[in-house]
Amino acid sequence: MLRALQNIRIGLFISLVNLLIQGVSFLVNNFIAKNLGTVDYGAFTVLQGDYGIFCALADFGMATLILAFFGKRASEGRLFTNVLQLRLLCSVTTMLIMLAFAFTVRRNHPAFQGELILALGLLFQHAFFDWYFICGNLWKTLLISKLLHTLSYSTVMGIALLGLKIHSIGGIALAMVLAALPAWGFGVRKAFTPKILHFTRRSFRFFALMLRNGVPYALASLASFAYLPAGLYAVDKFAPPEFLGAYSFGHKLILLASGFMVYFISSNLIVLHRETSAKDGKVHSKDIIIFTLFIAAASSPLWICPGLILKILFFAFPWTDKVLSDAATVLRILSFSLVFQAIRMDLIAHLLKAKQVWLYIAFIGSCGIINIICTFGAVPAGFPPAAIPFAALSGDICLTISLCAYFLRRRLICR
């Protein structure tokens, strides 16, 4: 079987496993948009973007390192205590940074109150103990935790949005934090011990070692926010609030689709590790073509009939002709990001398998900087705010071309 077909099969399976939680989250966003309206929903999307960045900062590549370095040992004995202490320290530190960010950068922003609430939410993330369940091979416990969060999230948000009809950003942010508490409390019961509060000299030596080794993974994770999210922040700065709201709908859909694209990187790595033929480090052009055609076909409704897709997926939102037209245009433009991601998917997987993390960071970091310059420079250069979605694709285009050029120059792409 062609490697591309194996990647698609495994990636679809992983995506379907995560579809329940993602689907519930998207359904909740539907009613959040309805309750907030166009303008406030745009500000709420900015808040979610900020929270995503600080979640990545709180992780700082630790989840990857813990799984790679320790595996099952991380769920036992003194090492378990040190790992949990590290996770707790990272969360508290990031919470303080987010609070400072709220008071300095978002002080006069509509999302200010929500920033303060979600900063506290960094301490109560429902996925805080996932690493413990995975390292300890506690798959049934992990499944119970995910189902518990799905149930609590849908229940709490349903009461807040449909019952209480909360229509403020701060109120919805508070409901989201409360919805995460049952799964977080379940993890506390399974993993927390009083020893966590006892810090020793060994603890701080462990922190220094892990943080130093986590830098490349943290930079790779944070650099991804220089791409599609940069467009959202540029719209927030330069465009009218109504356009920000319309932009948020298309942005939300593409981010959701991009999240599923990450699962295909995982499937690609699984196949590469399994196949002895992948040891030569070469990429087959036919695999790239097949996977790109698959993603192009799967995402084609987003650019063929974006208005219809938006009306179906955001069925609860009271659309106006202007908002729907702007949101459809944004969705049509941003959807091509998925095609560029598909082209470079196999290339990125080969870099990661070869442990060329710093090279990957150099690519994604430099092209991310170009993307920020283009998105934030478009309006000052004389382009209208409607041009920002086009500028938001500059990083994808640059990264895709750069990676293809690198592999072609070193003759690492074969037929």
Residue pairs with C-beta under 8 A, 6 or more apart in sequence:
2 286
2 287
2 290
3 271
3 275
3 278
3 284
3 287
4 284
4 286
4 287
4 288
4 290
4 291
4 294
4 346
5 290
6 267
6 271
7 264
7 267
7 268
7 271
7 287
7 291
7 345
7 346
8 264
8 267
8 291
8 294
9 267
10 266
10 267
10 270
10 271
11 263
11 264
11 266
11 267
11 268
13 267
14 263
14 266
14 267
15 260
15 263
18 260
18 263
20 150
21 146
21 149
21 150
22 256
22 259
22 260
24 150
24 153
24 154
25 153
26 256
26 313
27 154
28 153
28 154
28 157
28 158
28 161
29 252
30 313
30 314
30 315
30 316
30 317
31 157
31 161
31 162
31 316
32 41
32 44
32 161
32 172
33 41
33 249
33 314
33 316
33 317
34 161
34 316
34 317
34 318
35 161
35 165
35 166
35 167
35 172
36 44
36 167
36 169
36 172
37 167
37 245
38 241
38 242
38 245
38 246
38 320
38 323
39 110
39 241
39 242
39 244
39 245
40 110
40 167
40 168
40 169
40 245
41 245
41 248
41 249
42 235
42 236
42 241
42 244
42 245
42 246
42 247
42 248
43 109
43 110
43 111
43 169
43 236
43 241
43 244
44 111
44 114
44 169
44 172
44 248
45 232
45 244
45 248
45 251
45 252
46 109
46 111
46 232
46 233
46 236
46 244
47 111
47 114
47 115
47 118
47 169
47 173
49 225
49 229
49 232
49 233
50 98
50 101
50 106
50 111
50 115
50 118
51 118
51 121
52 225
52 229
53 222
53 225
53 229
54 94
54 97
54 98
54 101
54 119
54 122
55 122
55 125
56 218
56 221
56 222
56 225
57 94
57 97
57 218
57 222
58 90
58 91
58 93
58 94
58 95
58 122
58 125
59 90
59 218
59 221
60 90
60 211
60 214
60 217
60 218
61 214
61 215
61 216
61 217
61 218
61 220
61 221
62 86
62 87
62 90
62 131
62 210
62 214
63 130
63 131
64 214
64 217
65 210
65 213
65 214
65 217
66 74
66 83
66 131
66 135
67 74
67 131
67 134
67 135
69 213
70 79
70 83
70 135
71 135
72 135
72 136
72 137
73 79
73 135
74 80
74 83
74 131
74 132
74 135
75 132
75 135
75 136
75 138
76 136
78 202
80 132
81 193
81 195
81 196
81 203
82 202
82 203
82 206
82 207
83 131
84 132
84 191
84 192
84 196
85 196
85 199
85 203
85 207
86 206
86 207
86 210
87 128
87 131
88 196
89 207
91 122
91 123
91 125
91 128
92 123
94 122
95 119
95 120
95 122
95 123
98 115
98 118
98 119
98 122
99 116
99 119
101 115
102 112
102 115
102 116
102 119
106 112
106 115
109 115
110 169
111 169
113 168
113 169
113 170
113 173
114 169
114 170
114 172
114 173
116 170
117 170
117 173
117 174
117 177
118 173
118 176
118 177
120 177
121 173
121 176
121 177
121 180
124 177
124 180
124 181
124 184
125 180
125 184
126 145
126 149
126 153
126 180
126 183
126 184
127 183
128 184
128 187
129 145
129 184
129 187
129 188
129 190
129 191
130 142
130 145
132 138
132 187
132 190
132 191
133 139
133 141
133 142
133 145
133 187
133 190
134 142
138 190
141 190
144 186
145 183
145 186
145 187
146 183
148 182
148 183
148 186
149 179
149 180
149 182
149 183
151 182
152 179
152 180
152 181
152 182
152 183
153 176
153 179
153 180
155 179
156 175
156 178
156 179
157 175
157 176
157 179
160 166
160 171
160 172
160 175
161 172
161 175
166 172
166 175
216 357
216 358
216 361
217 357
219 361
219 365
220 357
220 360
220 361
220 364
223 361
223 364
223 365
223 368
224 364
224 368
226 364
226 365
226 368
226 369
226 371
226 372
226 395
227 337
227 368
227 371
227 392
227 395
227 396
227 399
228 251
228 254
228 255
228 258
228 334
228 337
228 392
229 255
230 368
230 371
230 372
230 375
230 376
230 392
230 395
231 247
231 251
231 334
231 375
231 388
231 389
231 391
231 392
232 244
232 247
232 248
232 251
233 375
233 376
234 375
234 376
234 378
234 379
234 388
234 391
234 392
235 243
235 244
235 247
235 385
235 388
236 244
237 376
238 376
238 378
238 379
238 385
238 388
239 247
239 379
239 385
239 388
240 385
242 322
242 323
242 326
243 326
243 385
243 386
245 323
246 322
246 323
246 326
246 327
246 330
247 326
247 327
247 330
247 388
247 389
249 310
249 314
249 317
249 327
249 330
249 331
250 306
250 310
250 327
250 328
250 329
250 330
250 331
250 332
250 333
250 334
250 389
251 330
251 334
253 302
253 309
253 310
253 313
253 331
254 302
254 331
254 334
254 335
254 337
254 338
257 299
257 302
257 335
257 338
258 337
258 338
258 341
261 295
261 338
261 341
261 342
261 345
264 291
264 345
265 345
265 348
265 349
265 352
268 345
268 346
268 349
269 349
269 352
269 353
271 278
272 278
272 349
272 350
272 353
273 353
278 353
281 350
281 354
281 412
282 412
282 413
282 414
283 346
283 347
283 350
283 407
283 412
283 413
283 414
284 346
284 413
284 414
284 415
285 413
285 414
285 415
286 415
287 346
288 343
288 345
288 346
288 347
288 413
291 342
291 345
291 346
292 339
292 342
292 343
294 342
295 338
295 339
295 341
295 342
296 339
296 342
299 335
299 338
299 339
301 308
301 309
302 309
302 331
302 332
302 335
302 338
303 331
303 332
303 335
303 336
306 327
306 328
306 329
306 331
306 332
306 335
307 324
307 325
307 327
307 328
309 331
310 319
310 324
310 327
310 328
310 331
311 319
311 324
326 386
329 386
329 389
330 389
333 389
333 390
333 392
333 393
334 389
334 392
334 393
336 393
336 396
337 392
337 393
337 396
340 393
340 396
340 397
340 399
340 400
341 396
343 400
343 404
344 399
344 400
344 403
344 404
347 403
347 404
347 406
347 407
348 360
348 403
350 407
350 412
351 357
351 359
351 360
352 360
363 399
363 402
363 403
363 406
364 399
366 402
367 395
367 398
367 399
367 402
368 395
368 399
370 394
370 395
370 398
371 391
371 392
371 394
371 395
371 396
371 398
372 395
374 391
374 392
374 394
374 395
375 388
375 391
375 392
375 394
377 391
378 387
378 388
378 390
378 391
379 385
379 387
379 388
383 391
404 413
407 413
